[in-house]
Amino acid sequence: MLILLIIFAFICFRNTYAENNFYPLFHLAPEFGWMNDPNGFCIFNKEYHLFFQYNPNSSYVPGIAHWGHAVSKDLIHWKHLPIAMYPDKWYDKDGVFSGSAIVEGGTMYIYYTGNVNLPNETPDHKQYQALATSTDGVNVIKYENNPIINGTQLQPDIRDPKVWKHGDKYYMVLGNSYNDGKLGRALLYISDDRINWEMVSVLAESDGSLGYMFECPDFFELDGYFVFLFSPQGIKPQGNKYRNLYQTGYIIGKFDYATNKFTVIYNFREFDHGHDFYATQSQLDEDGNRVVIAWFDMWEENYPENAQGFTGHMTLPRIIRVTSDGRLIQTPVKSIASARGRNIYSGKMNSGEIVYLKDNVGELLILFRFRDFEVLIESDSGSVKLSYDSKKRIVTLDRGGNDGIRRTSWRPKGKLMWKVYIDSSSIEFFCAEGKFAFSSRYFPSGSVRVRLAPNSEAEEFIVNEMKRTVDRAHA
Ligand code: FRU
């Protein structure tokens, strides 16, 4: 009898769990296989190109990285293109790792890291910087004299080149680990010809408090400041801060192109407070706004979608600005409006009312008064709670389960406004005009519905349907 019960419970659990399709409707994800970092974000022939770390052979492991490729006209509707780069050279045979792209004179110049494993040696890997080009935006050709940077004294962890042009020179920032792998830093290189590079300064470094390795560095001018955006590994949790395995954050300062020196004005702050946000890359959009996109996951997590043949999403692309108190605010690109479907609820909402989301996805726009407030996004496998504690002035995302809580202090002025994007297996939650964001994956089962907790009341609660913007044609 007990065995029959166990089999019955197993079948029920498996069915409820398997019934939800976790493939996103309006976030970029691989058609099959594994995706991590965004790479090579650029505009080429009036289209946005986004490459990404990709394993076409399995959705269960990162494997040996390739570069996947997608294009978009508006940063929201994406089309998949063939794999752009395979690990087929001696200097990238164990991974075509992360990098960036610039476009000049009808050519896309791609800079990336080639990873080579050295199984019986110490250190056990080496990383080379390499160049590749594309003139048609589909076929990518690796430069014949690669690698362009050997970095002999800086091995083994030197990777993720981000390149830009200023005046008639090219600049590259590289992530590195120094002091026997104990401290992270970012190195600045300059080139006159895109091919020969010279290291000119250490842009930023960890004194221990910023961890042992800086991954995916990015450096750009914004609103009169310079922003160093990066993904440090090895920062220890401190109260509500730095709760994820690795962080993504920024330092704001001034930079002098004459001396190549970056001076810190505002110290390190986390970019997003959710569970799953890593390895950002930025690019200017057609209107000159700085847009940031990130891998909507975190290393060493469970990825329930891998049983459905794919792993990993990208976050929604977000426009960033610097505030007067040295923070980055972030709002989803305006073209997200093109993914908005019908309005299914609009008005004052009281606890007790339940709104079912069509296809389990939706956009919530919420205005509430300055008092305790809680929204629940529920399914048969539990709920994700978004709440505001008006006494402690803390905003919380609680997705339940082990380590489900992420919070940060929020002292709103004026109206309390939330914007929430719910996709098939993700929640992106923006407070105020993007002053705080939480990005967390979740894996609902059955129908997803939204309601307010008892005693919560919204002045205005809008629920919109969302339309499909990313196809999974070849699955
Ligand atoms: C960041 C990262 C990069 C590296 C890539 C490998 O997530 O570890 O530093 O280039 O992923 O896939």
Boltz pocket constraint, residues with backbone or C-beta under 6 A from the ligand:
constraints:
  - pocket:
      binder: B
      contacts: [[A, 36], [A, 37], [A, 53], [A, 62], [A, 65], [A, 97], [A, 98], [A, 113], [A, 159], [A, 160], [A, 215], [A, 216], [A, 278], [A, 279]]
      max_distance: 6.0
